[in-house]
């Protein structure tokens, strides 16, 4: 199951108080957990730990996030929020 969840993937929360919200994966903890942010309520300083079974992968990857993490460039919440909103409004 972890194969469909990668850093930079856009996911939809299926369970919890944030059900229906969209997030970006910023860290893979193990096969069962990932850390997600949305740049708005869930910021990079305090990512949300979510079970992968409570997420639905949308098959969309934010390449800007992947590149910034690979290069060690500082990512800002504004960048996450902007990239996520652009992808979701298309």
Legacy VTK file of the C-alpha trace (Angstrom):
# vtk DataFile Version 3.0
C-alpha trace
ASCII
DATASET POLYDATA
POINTS 90 float
0.000 0.000 0.000
2.877 2.371 0.703
3.768 2.298 -3.006
0.990 4.738 -3.860
2.054 7.149 -1.110
5.196 9.151 -1.916
6.630 12.430 -0.723
4.864 15.195 -2.614
1.713 13.142 -3.291
-1.635 14.858 -2.882
-4.011 12.850 -0.699
-7.590 13.130 0.515
-8.406 12.416 4.154
-11.117 9.749 4.439
-11.454 9.662 8.233
-11.131 11.868 11.288
-12.130 15.443 11.974
-10.246 16.495 8.831
-12.239 14.133 6.596
-12.641 15.608 3.114
-9.544 17.818 3.379
-6.630 17.638 0.952
-3.014 17.336 2.079
0.496 16.845 0.724
2.733 14.088 2.086
5.994 15.523 3.425
7.366 12.466 5.224
6.853 8.707 5.154
7.207 7.385 8.696
6.656 3.671 7.969
4.251 1.412 6.047
1.280 2.541 8.144
1.920 6.241 8.799
2.793 9.396 6.866
3.072 13.061 7.836
0.908 15.497 5.897
0.501 19.275 5.629
-1.808 21.656 3.814
0.022 24.942 4.402
-3.090 26.435 5.962
-4.236 24.656 9.120
-1.553 21.965 9.150
1.750 23.729 8.731
5.241 22.385 8.129
6.246 23.189 11.704
3.678 20.685 12.985
2.654 18.135 10.332
-0.258 15.784 10.952
0.545 12.116 11.495
-2.049 10.097 9.556
-2.592 6.397 8.999
-2.331 5.504 5.335
-5.578 3.530 5.543
-7.344 6.830 6.323
-6.005 8.492 3.177
-6.856 8.218 -0.502
-4.015 8.858 -2.957
-5.194 11.008 -5.869
-2.329 10.140 -8.204
-1.161 13.767 -8.248
2.361 14.729 -7.269
3.528 18.248 -6.470
6.901 18.286 -8.202
7.922 21.582 -6.599
7.668 19.980 -3.138
9.635 16.915 -4.220
12.400 19.053 -5.756
12.655 21.322 -2.713
12.946 18.347 -0.343
15.550 16.634 -2.561
17.629 19.810 -2.849
17.351 20.624 0.840
15.737 23.958 -0.006
13.581 25.556 2.661
9.902 25.006 1.945
7.378 27.555 3.140
3.746 26.953 4.047
2.808 29.547 1.436
4.441 27.391 -1.269
2.526 24.283 -0.159
-0.771 26.158 0.070
-0.335 27.762 -3.344
0.738 24.571 -5.144
-2.060 22.559 -3.543
-4.741 25.099 -4.487
-3.485 25.291 -8.101
-3.668 21.516 -8.495
-7.102 21.219 -6.914
-8.686 23.982 -9.017
-7.655 22.451 -12.350
LINES 1 91
90 0 1 2 3 4 5 6 7 8 9 10 11 12 13 14 15 16 17 18 19 20 21 22 23 24 25 26 27 28 29 30 31 32 33 34 35 36 37 38 39 40 41 42 43 44 45 46 47 48 49 50 51 52 53 54 55 56 57 58 59 60 61 62 63 64 65 66 67 68 69 70 71 72 73 74 75 76 77 78 79 80 81 82 83 84 85 86 87 88 89
